[in-house]
Amino acid sequence: MYKHILVPTDGSALSDKAVAAAIQLAKLAGARLTAFHAVEPYPLQGAYAAEASGVAELQPEIFAERSEEYAKRVLDAVASAAAAANVQCATHSASSRSASQAIIEMARKENCDLIVMASHGRRGLEGFLLGSETQKVLTHSSIPVLVYR
């Protein structure tokens, strides 16, 4: 059975459900859990960054600080839920322009043997235009992926 499960989370309600399922699975399997949050890097570059420098929320340092605070809050919630279920849990975050690639890299780095993640279920044009991080993980991961809906 699985020994080390990676559960990526963005803090959404659907992600929270996938986290709960991953914790239950880890408990049943006697596995440990690694919770992961991909932090989006500063979105503005070049002239846009200079224009935004007058808006406090858009200053790179403040953006990074708030992103890290959010990641900590999300990951601390996973760690608390895992602890309540007596499941060993580590937490990690990383900045990446590609959440799916960061998820796959973290699973490899931590030697995970399963990735449990949510799918927002976007279909049709919305799914095509927005893409799906879950779909990208499914497509590119050599590690099994359990998709929670």
Secondary structure, DSSP 8 states (H G I E B T S, - for coil): --SEEEEE--S-HHHHHHHHHHHHHHHHHT-EEEEEEEE------THHHHHHTTSGGGSHHHHHHHHHHHHHHHHHHHHHHHHHTT--EEEEEEE-S-HHHHHHHHHHHTT-SEEEEE-----HHHHHHH--HHHHHHHH-SS-EEEE-
